[in-house]
Structures are given as C-alpha cells and as structure tokens.
Amino acid sequence: MFDTAQGTREVRRVAVDDLPWAMSLGYRRYGAYDPGKTLLYLAEVLSAPQALFIRTDDAFLLAAIITPVWRSDGPECNVLALCSEPGAHWQAIRLLRRSVGWAKERGCRSWWFASETHYDISALAKRVGAVVAHPRYRIDLA
C-alpha cells in the first residue's frame, strides 16, 4: 500500500528519520510551536494503531480515529494536520484521498477536515468530495 522508495512523490508512511523534515515544514507553514512537545507527540503517533501519519516529498498528513462516547454507530476520522510546501497542493490532495480510503477501511462513519490556520482549505476539501458540515466558533482566551 505504501511506497517506501526515497525521492518519490508517492505516498508513504512517515518514519522516525522524517520527523525533522516534518517539524521543519510545520514550523515554516504553521508558525512557531513548542518543538519538544511536538516531537514527543509525533514520536508516539508513529506507532499508534489509530493514527495515520503519511507523507510525500513535499507534504504530510496526520489523521486519527476517535470514537465519541455519545455515538454508537462507529468511529470518526479527523485530519489533525495537513501541511505542504507552497505549490504542492496536488500532493496534499493525494494525502487527503489516502486518508479517506484509510478511514473507510477502518469502518469510520465520517471523515472530518478543518483548519485552524489562516489558509483557506475549501478547494482541497471540495476536491476530495467533502462538504461544509457546520460552522465552528472560537474564543481566544490567551
């Protein structure tokens, strides 16, 4: 399912050796974050059976399966992070599509994709067949 060859634009799992690259890309695209906490979290994700951490040469995606306690009809897949180099939107779409397939294979009842950044993800979401579900609201407390 995953191509392990280096130097390809094919989708492959993120490995320990990829973490510095992923963290650097995330820092450039998302902005400053605590690298220590992030590294620990990503290291745990690498072996988590309910997580999908995949990449291409210029993009990565992190998704997780959760089962809300108030739902009895199956788990949900949430894309926690999608990050790509400028101009690598087709690679990002490839990763999103792979995450949708992964969620279906695991019996997820829904797949969620959102952004808490200033980037507009609507074109990416539409490209994989996602629809607007409902608005979200926020209060910045810091």
Backbone as CSV, one residue per row, in Angstrom:
resi,resn,N_x,N_y,N_z,CA_x,CA_y,CA_z,C_x,C_y,C_z
1,MET,0.818,-1.196,0.000,0.000,0.000,0.000,0.863,1.261,0.000
2,PHE,1.970,1.243,0.724,2.818,2.425,0.821,4.127,2.191,0.097
3,ASP,4.562,3.180,-0.643,5.831,3.126,-1.349,6.917,3.595,-0.390
4,THR,7.922,2.777,-0.158,8.985,3.143,0.764,10.204,3.707,0.053
5,ALA,10.154,3.801,-1.257,11.293,4.344,-2.009,11.481,5.824,-1.692
6,GLN,12.695,6.242,-1.594,13.001,7.648,-1.329,13.008,8.421,-2.648
7,GLY,12.805,9.716,-2.558,12.875,10.561,-3.743,11.688,10.417,-4.668
8,THR,10.550,10.032,-4.156,9.363,9.856,-4.970,8.240,10.729,-4.443
9,ARG,7.279,11.020,-5.265,6.127,11.791,-4.818,4.997,10.874,-4.378
10,GLU,5.271,9.600,-4.295,4.273,8.640,-3.847,4.029,8.784,-2.353
11,VAL,2.875,8.341,-1.927,2.513,8.376,-0.515,3.255,7.265,0.214
12,ARG,3.802,7.614,1.359,4.486,6.634,2.210,4.292,7.026,3.671
13,ARG,4.493,6.083,4.548,4.394,6.359,5.978,5.542,7.252,6.419
14,VAL,5.276,8.094,7.386,6.327,8.898,7.996,7.126,7.976,8.906
15,ALA,8.448,8.072,8.821,9.355,7.291,9.667,10.062,8.228,10.641
16,VAL,10.736,7.663,11.607,11.470,8.453,12.590,12.418,9.430,11.909
17,ASP,13.094,8.990,10.866,14.036,9.851,10.153,13.357,11.035,9.460
18,ASP,12.037,10.956,9.262,11.291,12.038,8.612,10.853,13.129,9.587
19,LEU,10.949,12.877,10.882,10.430,13.838,11.857,11.089,15.219,11.779
20,PRO,12.408,15.320,11.623,12.993,16.671,11.496,12.428,17.431,10.285
21,TRP,12.252,16.739,9.163,11.670,17.367,7.978,10.242,17.825,8.254
22,ALA,9.421,16.943,8.834,8.020,17.282,9.103,7.922,18.448,10.080
23,MET,8.738,18.431,11.112,8.694,19.514,12.091,9.147,20.834,11.474
24,SER,10.141,20.784,10.628,10.626,21.989,9.958,9.565,22.552,9.013
25,LEU,8.946,21.682,8.218,7.880,22.122,7.318,6.718,22.698,8.112
26,GLY,6.322,22.035,9.173,5.237,22.528,10.016,5.546,23.884,10.620
27,TYR,6.772,24.067,11.034,7.188,25.340,11.621,7.122,26.466,10.588
28,ARG,7.583,26.163,9.368,7.557,27.176,8.306,6.135,27.521,7.876
29,ARG,5.264,26.522,7.816,3.917,26.744,7.281,2.888,27.125,8.354
30,TYR,2.993,26.516,9.553,2.017,26.780,10.616,2.462,27.879,11.560
31,GLY,3.765,28.083,11.675,4.262,29.070,12.622,4.902,28.394,13.821
32,ALA,5.336,29.210,14.748,6.077,28.726,15.913,5.218,27.813,16.798
33,TYR,5.845,26.792,17.329,5.221,25.880,18.278,6.319,25.306,19.157
34,ASP,5.941,24.629,20.221,6.905,24.028,21.141,7.477,22.765,20.497
35,PRO,8.734,22.787,20.065,9.289,21.624,19.358,9.422,20.385,20.248
36,GLY,9.674,20.564,21.530,9.810,19.412,22.424,8.517,18.631,22.542
37,LYS,7.435,19.312,22.854,6.129,18.658,22.974,5.701,18.037,21.651
38,THR,5.958,18.765,20.578,5.563,18.272,19.258,6.335,17.013,18.893
39,LEU,7.623,16.996,19.144,8.428,15.819,18.841,7.950,14.605,19.631
40,LEU,7.661,14.779,20.908,7.154,13.667,21.721,5.830,13.149,21.178
41,TYR,4.937,14.061,20.828,3.639,13.669,20.287,3.803,12.910,18.977
42,LEU,4.608,13.449,18.063,4.782,12.795,16.770,5.462,11.439,16.905
43,ALA,6.388,11.306,17.833,7.045,10.014,18.061,6.022,8.978,18.532
44,GLU,5.079,9.372,19.372,4.023,8.459,19.824,3.097,8.069,18.678
45,VAL,2.805,9.027,17.823,1.887,8.804,16.695,2.437,7.755,15.726
46,LEU,3.751,7.697,15.593,4.351,6.764,14.629,3.911,5.318,14.852
47,SER,3.673,4.947,16.090,3.301,3.557,16.369,1.855,3.396,16.826
48,ALA,1.070,4.457,16.792,-0.317,4.377,17.244,-1.197,3.735,16.165
49,PRO,-1.908,2.657,16.514,-2.733,1.983,15.513,-3.930,2.810,15.036
50,GLN,-4.349,3.793,15.813,-5.488,4.625,15.442,-5.063,5.911,14.750
51,ALA,-3.790,5.981,14.343,-3.284,7.184,13.689,-2.716,6.851,12.317
52,LEU,-2.846,7.801,11.425,-2.273,7.708,10.087,-1.346,8.904,9.920
53,PHE,-0.060,8.637,9.740,0.927,9.695,9.571,1.674,9.367,8.287
54,ILE,1.322,10.093,7.211,1.838,9.787,5.882,2.408,11.049,5.245
55,ARG,3.199,10.825,4.186,3.844,11.951,3.519,4.112,11.663,2.057
56,THR,4.419,12.725,1.348,5.012,12.677,0.016,6.321,13.440,0.155
57,ASP,6.935,13.785,-0.941,8.171,14.566,-0.855,7.951,15.952,-0.258
58,ASP,6.778,16.543,-0.508,6.560,17.940,-0.139,5.349,18.186,0.743
59,ALA,4.779,17.147,1.331,3.593,17.327,2.161,3.470,16.174,3.157
60,PHE,2.774,16.454,4.266,2.454,15.385,5.203,1.045,15.565,5.737
61,LEU,0.488,14.465,6.227,-0.847,14.458,6.794,-0.830,13.598,8.042
62,LEU,-1.538,14.060,9.055,-1.716,13.304,10.288,-3.208,13.218,10.561
63,ALA,-3.725,12.004,10.664,-5.140,11.785,10.947,-5.258,10.806,12.103
64,ALA,-6.378,10.880,12.804,-6.617,9.988,13.936,-8.061,9.522,13.931
65,ILE,-8.260,8.319,14.395,-9.598,7.765,14.538,-10.019,7.921,15.991
66,ILE,-11.199,8.484,16.170,-11.763,8.602,17.508,-13.170,8.028,17.494
67,THR,-13.611,7.583,18.648,-14.988,7.122,18.803,-15.621,7.943,19.912
68,PRO,-16.412,8.944,19.538,-17.071,9.746,20.577,-17.982,8.864,21.434
69,VAL,-17.956,9.089,22.720,-18.733,8.237,23.632,-20.232,8.369,23.404
70,TRP,-20.679,9.464,22.804,-22.109,9.665,22.584,-22.593,9.053,21.275
71,ARG,-21.711,8.414,20.527,-22.118,7.775,19.271,-21.932,6.264,19.380
72,SER,-22.921,5.554,18.938,-22.803,4.093,18.949,-22.695,3.522,17.542
73,ASP,-22.653,4.390,16.544,-22.664,3.914,15.162,-21.291,3.908,14.502
74,GLY,-20.216,3.957,15.271,-18.892,3.804,14.702,-17.970,4.978,14.940
75,PRO,-16.693,4.758,14.649,-15.685,5.793,14.869,-15.709,6.867,13.776
76,GLU,-14.968,7.942,14.028,-14.797,9.029,13.079,-13.308,9.219,12.813
77,CYS,-12.985,9.712,11.645,-11.606,10.051,11.306,-11.484,11.567,11.280
78,ASN,-10.483,12.081,11.965,-10.225,13.521,11.988,-8.833,13.787,11.437
79,VAL,-8.750,14.620,10.412,-7.449,15.058,9.908,-6.965,16.126,10.881
80,LEU,-5.890,15.815,11.589,-5.356,16.731,12.588,-4.417,17.752,11.980
81,ALA,-3.688,17.350,10.949,-2.753,18.267,10.306,-2.557,17.856,8.857
82,LEU,-2.565,18.849,7.999,-2.180,18.686,6.603,-1.261,19.851,6.309
83,CYS,-0.061,19.553,5.883,0.932,20.597,5.690,1.704,20.302,4.411
84,SER,1.858,21.339,3.569,2.587,21.134,2.327,3.406,22.366,1.981
85,GLU,4.403,22.125,1.166,5.193,23.219,0.621,4.284,24.040,-0.298
86,PRO,4.580,25.323,-0.487,3.803,26.108,-1.448,3.835,25.437,-2.829
87,GLY,2.684,25.348,-3.447,2.585,24.743,-4.776,2.436,23.234,-4.777
88,ALA,2.456,22.609,-3.617,2.344,21.140,-3.539,0.921,20.706,-3.210
89,HIS,-0.059,21.470,-3.670,-1.451,21.155,-3.345,-1.908,19.811,-3.910
90,TRP,-1.378,19.379,-5.049,-1.782,18.072,-5.594,-1.277,16.945,-4.709
91,GLN,-0.113,17.127,-4.117,0.380,16.129,-3.169,-0.506,16.124,-1.914
92,ALA,-0.933,17.300,-1.470,-1.830,17.386,-0.319,-3.151,16.675,-0.615
93,ILE,-3.673,16.866,-1.806,-4.922,16.194,-2.186,-4.728,14.678,-2.209
94,ARG,-3.591,14.222,-2.710,-3.298,12.787,-2.715,-3.322,12.238,-1.281
95,LEU,-2.751,12.980,-0.341,-2.744,12.554,1.061,-4.160,12.552,1.641
96,LEU,-4.943,13.568,1.313,-6.329,13.599,1.790,-7.108,12.399,1.267
97,ARG,-6.954,12.100,-0.009,-7.663,10.949,-0.581,-7.251,9.648,0.103
98,ARG,-5.967,9.517,0.363,-5.491,8.310,1.053,-6.111,8.211,2.450
99,SER,-6.244,9.351,3.131,-6.829,9.322,4.476,-8.308,8.944,4.434
100,VAL,-9.017,9.374,3.385,-10.425,8.986,3.234,-10.517,7.473,3.053
101,GLY,-9.675,6.911,2.198,-9.669,5.458,1.994,-9.321,4.710,3.264
102,TRP,-8.338,5.203,3.996,-7.928,4.598,5.267,-9.092,4.596,6.255
103,ALA,-9.818,5.716,6.325,-10.964,5.816,7.228,-12.058,4.825,6.833
104,LYS,-12.322,4.697,5.540,-13.331,3.741,5.075,-12.936,2.318,5.430
105,GLU,-11.668,1.986,5.218,-11.177,0.639,5.537,-11.351,0.296,7.006
106,ARG,-11.348,1.292,7.867,-11.456,1.077,9.303,-12.879,1.268,9.827
107,GLY,-13.820,1.365,8.921,-15.227,1.441,9.309,-15.662,2.767,9.904
108,CYS,-14.981,3.835,9.582,-15.371,5.139,10.111,-16.692,5.587,9.513
109,ARG,-17.528,6.213,10.307,-18.827,6.708,9.856,-18.717,8.086,9.228
110,SER,-17.629,8.807,9.551,-17.425,10.123,8.957,-15.936,10.460,8.939
111,TRP,-15.617,11.453,8.132,-14.246,11.943,7.955,-14.313,13.450,8.084
112,TRP,-13.474,14.022,8.922,-13.503,15.459,9.198,-12.182,16.103,8.820
113,PHE,-12.277,17.294,8.226,-11.103,18.071,7.834,-11.411,19.537,8.108
114,ALA,-10.571,20.177,8.888,-10.758,21.583,9.226,-9.389,22.239,9.306
115,SER,-9.387,23.542,9.452,-8.130,24.264,9.588,-8.262,25.332,10.657
116,GLU,-7.260,25.420,11.480,-7.203,26.483,12.476,-6.097,27.465,12.113
117,THR,-5.797,27.548,10.837,-4.782,28.463,10.335,-5.453,29.514,9.455
118,HIS,-4.669,30.399,8.903,-5.214,31.420,8.002,-5.347,30.910,6.562
119,TYR,-4.997,29.663,6.325,-5.092,29.111,4.978,-6.517,28.667,4.668
120,ASP,-6.966,28.946,3.474,-8.291,28.525,3.024,-8.176,27.114,2.457
121,ILE,-8.812,26.176,3.103,-8.725,24.766,2.689,-9.932,24.317,1.888
122,SER,-10.850,25.229,1.591,-12.099,24.828,0.949,-11.884,24.139,-0.397
123,ALA,-10.956,24.603,-1.207,-10.719,23.969,-2.516,-10.185,22.551,-2.342
124,LEU,-9.310,22.343,-1.361,-8.788,20.997,-1.099,-9.919,20.077,-0.643
125,ALA,-10.742,20.560,0.278,-11.849,19.754,0.793,-12.821,19.376,-0.323
126,LYS,-13.164,20.334,-1.157,-14.091,20.059,-2.267,-13.499,19.054,-3.242
127,ARG,-12.196,19.106,-3.443,-11.533,18.218,-4.408,-11.657,16.751,-4.009
128,VAL,-11.771,16.479,-2.698,-11.914,15.089,-2.254,-13.375,14.739,-1.950
129,GLY,-14.289,15.668,-2.248,-15.710,15.386,-2.086,-16.299,15.773,-0.750
130,ALA,-15.596,16.539,0.056,-16.115,16.953,1.358,-17.074,18.127,1.189
131,VAL,-18.014,18.227,2.107,-18.978,19.322,2.116,-18.896,20.048,3.454
132,VAL,-19.329,21.292,3.465,-19.355,22.060,4.702,-20.367,21.418,5.639
133,ALA,-19.959,21.145,6.865,-20.836,20.466,7.814,-21.577,21.458,8.707
134,HIS,-20.872,22.329,9.321,-21.469,23.323,10.196,-20.384,24.311,10.621
135,PRO,-20.800,25.471,11.064,-19.768,26.443,11.487,-19.180,26.065,12.842
136,ARG,-17.992,26.576,13.070,-17.329,26.429,14.370,-17.166,27.829,14.955
137,TYR,-17.102,27.906,16.255,-16.932,29.177,16.929,-15.776,29.076,17.904
138,ARG,-15.119,30.213,18.151,-13.927,30.196,18.989,-13.887,31.447,19.848
139,ILE,-13.285,31.287,21.019,-12.947,32.410,21.880,-11.464,32.243,22.208
140,ASP,-10.652,33.229,21.872,-9.238,33.193,22.235,-9.117,33.616,23.693
141,LEU,-8.612,32.741,24.524,-8.512,33.011,25.958,-7.120,33.415,26.395
142,ALA,-6.173,33.355,25.487,-4.797,33.715,25.853,-4.486,35.144,25.487
